[in-house]
Amino acid sequence: MRQIEDTTELRPWQRKMNEVIFGAETPAGKWFDIVLLIVIVLSMLGVMIESVPEYRDKIGEELHLLEWIFTGIFSLEYIARIICLKKPFKYIFSFWGIIDLLSVVPTYVGIFYTGTGALRVLRTVRLLRVFRILKLSHFVDDSNKLIHAMISSRRKIIVFLFTVLMLVTILGTIMYLIEGSEGGFDSIPRGIYWAIVTLTTVGYGDISPQTPLGQFLASVIMIMGYSIIAVPTGIVTTEFMKGGKPLSNVSCPNCGKDGHDVDASYCNHCGNKL
């Protein structure tokens, strides 16, 4: 069981809330998160059903009422998370804090602006907590390794993307000069768009080269696309194979973040004692 330490500034009821809301080690904390996941799934079903015109016409008012109930639950949960932390701004501006906020904002914004209801699908991201809640440690470990690999290879990927950007700019410009407006390449940005679509092997086919030289260049770009797409995969895979230290799923009682080393005594985000 996770022990809450260094929370002298919190009142007893705040410490208890912190254990329940941010700790998945206690029975109460696990049940809190499981019930929360069920509510998230139900709210997502409501959003999907509401998008079907047939059901929206029949039970639109009931779905609207349910949405406000779900929004009220998520709003209270968001407020509870804030008031049981010593440094709430650490949570508010964290990844999960932003996601939790965005899960309730669309409903309130919908009072003044229509068409924002679809943004409620952001609640789906909150389902990622299932790995921590259900103690799927092997999934958590693998996901931490994947995140670490992507972060470690970010510079190489940035250089790769910059190189690809220059390449499609050059190829798109060349294709614009070869084909011209008669072949649908009426501007350099249009040529760059075609180069991106072709190099990534998407191939929409809305514009295509008509001249023999243009078709030859297109064939070269298509072949290049197969090798270029594999580059970022290889970069991340190399970093992933290096592995890393296993991380725990214990949440910090101060900022609410997890992902610490299994032998860590202090939070690597805010320095609070775990």
C-alpha positions in Angstrom: 0.0 0.0 0.0 1.3 3.4 -0.8 2.1 5.6 2.2 1.3 9.3 1.9 4.3 11.2 3.3 5.2 14.9 3.5 1.6 16.1 3.3 1.6 18.1 6.6 0.0 21.0 4.8 -3.0 18.9 3.9 -5.9 18.3 6.2 -6.9 14.8 7.2 -9.8 14.7 4.7 -7.6 16.0 2.0 -5.1 13.3 2.6 -7.9 10.7 2.5 -9.1 12.1 -0.8 -5.6 12.0 -2.1 -5.3 8.3 -1.3 -8.6 7.5 -3.0 -8.3 9.7 -6.1 -4.6 9.3 -6.9 -3.8 6.0 -5.4 -4.7 2.7 -7.1 -3.0 0.6 -4.4 -5.9 0.9 -1.9 -9.2 -0.9 -2.4 -11.0 2.5 -2.2 -8.7 4.0 -4.8 -9.1 1.1 -7.2 -12.9 1.1 -6.9 -12.9 4.9 -7.4 -11.0 4.5 -10.7 -13.0 1.6 -11.9 -16.3 3.4 -11.3 -14.7 6.4 -13.1 -13.8 4.3 -16.1 -17.4 2.9 -16.3 -18.8 6.5 -16.2 -16.3 7.5 -19.0 -17.4 4.5 -21.2 -21.1 5.3 -20.6 -20.5 9.0 -21.5 -18.7 8.0 -24.7 -21.6 5.7 -25.6 -24.0 8.6 -25.1 -21.8 10.8 -27.4 -21.8 8.1 -30.1 -25.5 7.4 -29.9 -26.3 11.2 -30.0 -24.4 11.4 -33.3 -26.9 9.0 -35.0 -29.7 11.2 -36.4 -32.4 8.5 -35.8 -31.6 8.2 -32.1 -31.0 11.9 -31.7 -34.5 12.7 -32.9 -36.1 10.1 -30.6 -34.2 10.4 -27.3 -32.3 13.6 -27.8 -33.6 15.2 -24.6 -32.7 12.2 -22.5 -29.2 12.0 -24.0 -28.8 15.7 -23.3 -29.8 15.3 -19.7 -27.4 12.3 -19.3 -24.6 14.4 -20.8 -25.1 17.1 -18.1 -25.1 14.4 -15.4 -21.8 13.0 -16.7 -20.3 16.5 -17.1 -21.3 17.3 -13.5 -19.6 14.1 -12.2 -16.4 14.9 -14.2 -16.5 18.5 -13.0 -16.7 17.4 -9.3 -14.0 14.9 -9.9 -11.7 17.5 -11.4 -12.3 19.9 -8.5 -11.7 17.1 -6.0 -8.3 16.3 -7.7 -7.3 20.0 -7.4 -8.2 20.5 -3.7 -6.5 17.4 -2.4 -3.0 18.3 -3.7 -0.4 20.5 -2.1 0.5 22.0 -5.4 -2.6 21.8 -7.6 -1.1 23.8 -10.5 1.4 20.9 -11.1 -1.7 18.7 -11.8 -3.7 21.4 -13.7 -0.9 21.9 -16.3 0.1 18.2 -16.5 -1.0 16.0 -19.3 -3.7 14.3 -17.3 -4.8 17.6 -15.8 -5.3 19.1 -19.3 -7.1 16.0 -20.5 -9.4 16.0 -17.5 -10.3 19.6 -18.1 -10.9 19.2 -21.8 -13.3 16.3 -21.0 -15.8 18.8 -19.4 -15.1 22.0 -21.3 -17.0 21.1 -24.5 -20.3 20.7 -22.7 -20.0 24.1 -21.1 -18.8 25.8 -24.3 -21.8 24.2 -26.1 -24.1 26.5 -24.2 -22.8 29.4 -26.2 -21.5 27.7 -29.4 -23.0 24.8 -31.3 -21.0 22.0 -32.8 -18.5 21.4 -30.0 -20.2 18.2 -28.7 -17.9 16.0 -30.8 -14.9 17.2 -28.8 -16.2 15.2 -25.9 -14.5 12.2 -27.5 -11.4 13.5 -25.8 -12.7 11.6 -22.7 -11.5 8.4 -24.5 -7.9 9.3 -23.6 -8.8 9.0 -20.0 -9.3 5.3 -20.5 -5.5 4.9 -20.6 -5.7 4.9 -16.8 -7.0 1.3 -17.1 -3.3 0.1 -17.3 -2.5 1.6 -13.9 -5.9 0.7 -12.3 -6.0 -3.0 -13.2 -2.3 -3.5 -12.3 -1.4 -4.6 -15.8 2.3 -4.0 -14.9 3.6 -5.6 -18.1 1.6 -3.2 -20.2 2.7 -0.3 -18.1 6.3 -1.3 -18.4 6.1 -1.7 -22.1 4.3 1.6 -22.6 7.0 3.3 -20.4 9.7 1.8 -22.5 8.0 2.9 -25.7 7.6 6.5 -24.4 11.2 6.5 -23.3 12.3 5.3 -26.7 10.3 8.0 -28.5 11.7 10.7 -26.2 15.3 9.5 -26.6 15.0 9.4 -30.4 13.3 12.8 -30.7 16.3 14.6 -32.1 16.9 12.0 -34.8 13.3 12.0 -35.7 13.2 15.8 -35.9 16.3 15.7 -38.3 14.6 13.0 -40.3 11.3 15.0 -40.6 13.3 18.2 -41.6 15.1 16.2 -44.3 11.8 14.8 -45.6 10.3 18.3 -45.6 13.2 19.6 -47.8 12.9 16.6 -50.0 9.2 17.0 -50.7 9.7 20.7 -51.3 12.3 20.0 -53.9 10.4 17.2 -55.6 7.1 19.1 -55.6 8.9 22.1 -57.2 10.5 19.9 -59.9 7.1 18.3 -60.6 5.5 21.7 -60.9 8.2 22.7 -63.5 7.7 19.4 -65.4 4.0 19.1 -65.5 2.7 22.6 -65.1 -1.0 23.6 -64.7 -2.1 21.4 -67.6 -1.3 18.3 -65.5 -3.0 19.7 -62.4 0.2 21.1 -60.8 -0.9 24.7 -60.9 1.3 25.9 -58.0 4.4 24.8 -56.1 2.3 24.1 -52.9 0.1 21.8 -55.0 3.2 20.0 -56.2 4.5 19.7 -52.6 1.1 18.2 -51.6 1.4 15.6 -54.4 5.0 14.8 -53.4 3.9 14.2 -49.7 1.0 12.0 -50.8 3.2 10.0 -53.2 6.2 9.7 -50.9 4.0 8.4 -48.0 2.5 5.9 -50.4 -1.0 7.2 -49.7 -1.7 7.9 -53.4 -5.1 9.7 -53.4 -4.9 10.0 -57.2 -6.6 13.5 -57.3 -3.7 14.7 -59.4 -1.2 12.7 -61.3 1.7 13.3 -63.8 0.9 13.0 -67.4 4.3 13.4 -69.1 6.8 10.5 -69.4 9.4 12.4 -67.4 6.8 13.2 -64.7 5.7 9.6 -64.5 9.3 8.5 -64.3 10.0 10.9 -61.4 6.8 9.7 -59.7 8.0 6.1 -59.9 11.3 7.0 -58.3 9.4 8.8 -55.5 7.1 5.8 -54.9 10.1 3.5 -54.5 11.8 6.0 -52.2 8.7 6.1 -50.1 9.0 2.5 -49.0 12.5 3.0 -47.6 11.8 6.4 -46.1 8.8 5.3 -44.1 10.9 2.6 -42.4 13.5 5.1 -41.1 11.5 6.5 -38.0 10.4 3.0 -37.2 14.0 1.8 -37.1 15.1 4.7 -35.0 12.4 4.1 -32.4 13.0 0.4 -32.5 16.7 0.8 -31.8 16.0 2.9 -28.8 13.3 0.6 -27.6 15.6 -2.4 -27.7 18.1 -0.6 -25.5 15.4 -0.9 -22.8 15.4 1.1 -19.6 14.8 1.0 -15.9 11.3 -0.3 -14.9 9.0 2.4 -13.6 6.4 2.2 -10.8 2.8 3.3 -11.1 2.8 5.1 -7.7 1.3 8.6 -7.9 2.9 11.5 -6.2 0.7 12.9 -3.3 1.9 16.4 -4.1 1.5 16.8 -7.9 -0.4 13.6 -8.8 2.1 12.4 -11.4 3.4 8.8 -11.7 6.1 7.0 -13.7 8.8 7.1 -11.0 11.7 4.6 -10.7 10.7 1.6 -8.6 13.3 2.5 -6.0 12.7 6.3 -6.0 12.1 8.0 -2.7 11.2 11.4 -4.2 9.1 12.5 -7.1 11.1 13.2 -10.2 8.7 16.0 -11.2 8.3 18.1 -8.1 10.8 16.6 -5.6 8.2 15.7 -3.0 8.8 12.7 -0.8 6.9 9.6 -2.0 
